[in-house]
């Protein structure tokens, strides 16, 4: 995660909130948004063997 990006931090916080609520579909959606939001100039690769949620 890009700790300096406010959008990354926001999506990560929303993801964690959704996970705590048991909404893993929404948590995954927030992870996808975090990885794809436009201020990133490079693709953030998925970690092999690790789940996003």
Biotite code that builds the C-alpha atoms (Angstrom):
import biotite.structure as struc

atoms = struc.array([
    struc.Atom([0.000, 0.000, 0.000], chain_id="A", res_id=1, res_name="UNK", atom_name="CA", element="C"),
    struc.Atom([1.127, 3.524, -0.721], chain_id="A", res_id=2, res_name="UNK", atom_name="CA", element="C"),
    struc.Atom([1.107, 5.053, 2.787], chain_id="A", res_id=3, res_name="UNK", atom_name="CA", element="C"),
    struc.Atom([1.631, 8.570, 1.468], chain_id="A", res_id=4, res_name="UNK", atom_name="CA", element="C"),
    struc.Atom([-1.421, 8.538, -0.792], chain_id="A", res_id=5, res_name="UNK", atom_name="CA", element="C"),
    struc.Atom([-4.591, 9.734, 0.968], chain_id="A", res_id=6, res_name="UNK", atom_name="CA", element="C"),
    struc.Atom([-6.792, 7.850, -1.490], chain_id="A", res_id=7, res_name="UNK", atom_name="CA", element="C"),
    struc.Atom([-4.939, 4.583, -0.783], chain_id="A", res_id=8, res_name="UNK", atom_name="CA", element="C"),
    struc.Atom([-5.336, 5.131, 2.957], chain_id="A", res_id=9, res_name="UNK", atom_name="CA", element="C"),
    struc.Atom([-9.041, 5.931, 2.549], chain_id="A", res_id=10, res_name="UNK", atom_name="CA", element="C"),
    struc.Atom([-9.759, 2.822, 0.481], chain_id="A", res_id=11, res_name="UNK", atom_name="CA", element="C"),
    struc.Atom([-7.721, 0.674, 2.876], chain_id="A", res_id=12, res_name="UNK", atom_name="CA", element="C"),
    struc.Atom([-9.703, 2.012, 5.845], chain_id="A", res_id=13, res_name="UNK", atom_name="CA", element="C"),
    struc.Atom([-12.985, 1.331, 4.056], chain_id="A", res_id=14, res_name="UNK", atom_name="CA", element="C"),
    struc.Atom([-11.746, -2.170, 3.182], chain_id="A", res_id=15, res_name="UNK", atom_name="CA", element="C"),
    struc.Atom([-10.933, -2.907, 6.815], chain_id="A", res_id=16, res_name="UNK", atom_name="CA", element="C"),
    struc.Atom([-14.302, -1.550, 7.932], chain_id="A", res_id=17, res_name="UNK", atom_name="CA", element="C"),
    struc.Atom([-16.081, -3.796, 5.425], chain_id="A", res_id=18, res_name="UNK", atom_name="CA", element="C"),
    struc.Atom([-14.044, -6.812, 6.582], chain_id="A", res_id=19, res_name="UNK", atom_name="CA", element="C"),
    struc.Atom([-14.972, -6.146, 10.217], chain_id="A", res_id=20, res_name="UNK", atom_name="CA", element="C"),
    struc.Atom([-18.626, -5.982, 9.158], chain_id="A", res_id=21, res_name="UNK", atom_name="CA", element="C"),
    struc.Atom([-18.254, -9.331, 7.392], chain_id="A", res_id=22, res_name="UNK", atom_name="CA", element="C"),
    struc.Atom([-18.835, -7.863, 3.921], chain_id="A", res_id=23, res_name="UNK", atom_name="CA", element="C"),
    struc.Atom([-15.925, -9.455, 2.083], chain_id="A", res_id=24, res_name="UNK", atom_name="CA", element="C"),
    struc.Atom([-17.357, -8.615, -1.330], chain_id="A", res_id=25, res_name="UNK", atom_name="CA", element="C"),
    struc.Atom([-17.284, -4.913, -0.496], chain_id="A", res_id=26, res_name="UNK", atom_name="CA", element="C"),
    struc.Atom([-13.810, -5.303, 1.040], chain_id="A", res_id=27, res_name="UNK", atom_name="CA", element="C"),
    struc.Atom([-12.585, -6.776, -2.238], chain_id="A", res_id=28, res_name="UNK", atom_name="CA", element="C"),
    struc.Atom([-14.217, -3.941, -4.171], chain_id="A", res_id=29, res_name="UNK", atom_name="CA", element="C"),
    struc.Atom([-12.340, -1.362, -2.086], chain_id="A", res_id=30, res_name="UNK", atom_name="CA", element="C"),
    struc.Atom([-9.062, -3.221, -2.627], chain_id="A", res_id=31, res_name="UNK", atom_name="CA", element="C"),
    struc.Atom([-9.630, -3.166, -6.387], chain_id="A", res_id=32, res_name="UNK", atom_name="CA", element="C"),
    struc.Atom([-10.405, 0.557, -6.253], chain_id="A", res_id=33, res_name="UNK", atom_name="CA", element="C"),
    struc.Atom([-7.261, 1.196, -4.220], chain_id="A", res_id=34, res_name="UNK", atom_name="CA", element="C"),
    struc.Atom([-5.102, -0.639, -6.716], chain_id="A", res_id=35, res_name="UNK", atom_name="CA", element="C"),
    struc.Atom([-6.651, 1.073, -9.729], chain_id="A", res_id=36, res_name="UNK", atom_name="CA", element="C"),
    struc.Atom([-7.221, 4.658, -8.678], chain_id="A", res_id=37, res_name="UNK", atom_name="CA", element="C"),
    struc.Atom([-5.821, 7.169, -11.189], chain_id="A", res_id=38, res_name="UNK", atom_name="CA", element="C"),
    struc.Atom([-3.100, 8.818, -9.143], chain_id="A", res_id=39, res_name="UNK", atom_name="CA", element="C"),
    struc.Atom([-0.936, 5.701, -9.396], chain_id="A", res_id=40, res_name="UNK", atom_name="CA", element="C"),
    struc.Atom([1.359, 5.787, -12.382], chain_id="A", res_id=41, res_name="UNK", atom_name="CA", element="C"),
    struc.Atom([2.420, 2.158, -11.979], chain_id="A", res_id=42, res_name="UNK", atom_name="CA", element="C"),
    struc.Atom([0.361, -0.954, -11.447], chain_id="A", res_id=43, res_name="UNK", atom_name="CA", element="C"),
    struc.Atom([0.464, -2.349, -7.904], chain_id="A", res_id=44, res_name="UNK", atom_name="CA", element="C"),
    struc.Atom([0.963, -6.075, -8.400], chain_id="A", res_id=45, res_name="UNK", atom_name="CA", element="C"),
    struc.Atom([-0.997, -8.595, -6.434], chain_id="A", res_id=46, res_name="UNK", atom_name="CA", element="C"),
    struc.Atom([1.026, -10.498, -3.858], chain_id="A", res_id=47, res_name="UNK", atom_name="CA", element="C"),
    struc.Atom([1.369, -14.163, -4.906], chain_id="A", res_id=48, res_name="UNK", atom_name="CA", element="C"),
    struc.Atom([-0.273, -16.471, -2.418], chain_id="A", res_id=49, res_name="UNK", atom_name="CA", element="C"),
    struc.Atom([-1.889, -13.647, -0.460], chain_id="A", res_id=50, res_name="UNK", atom_name="CA", element="C"),
    struc.Atom([-5.542, -12.754, -0.508], chain_id="A", res_id=51, res_name="UNK", atom_name="CA", element="C"),
    struc.Atom([-6.621, -9.115, -0.642], chain_id="A", res_id=52, res_name="UNK", atom_name="CA", element="C"),
    struc.Atom([-9.345, -9.539, 1.944], chain_id="A", res_id=53, res_name="UNK", atom_name="CA", element="C"),
])
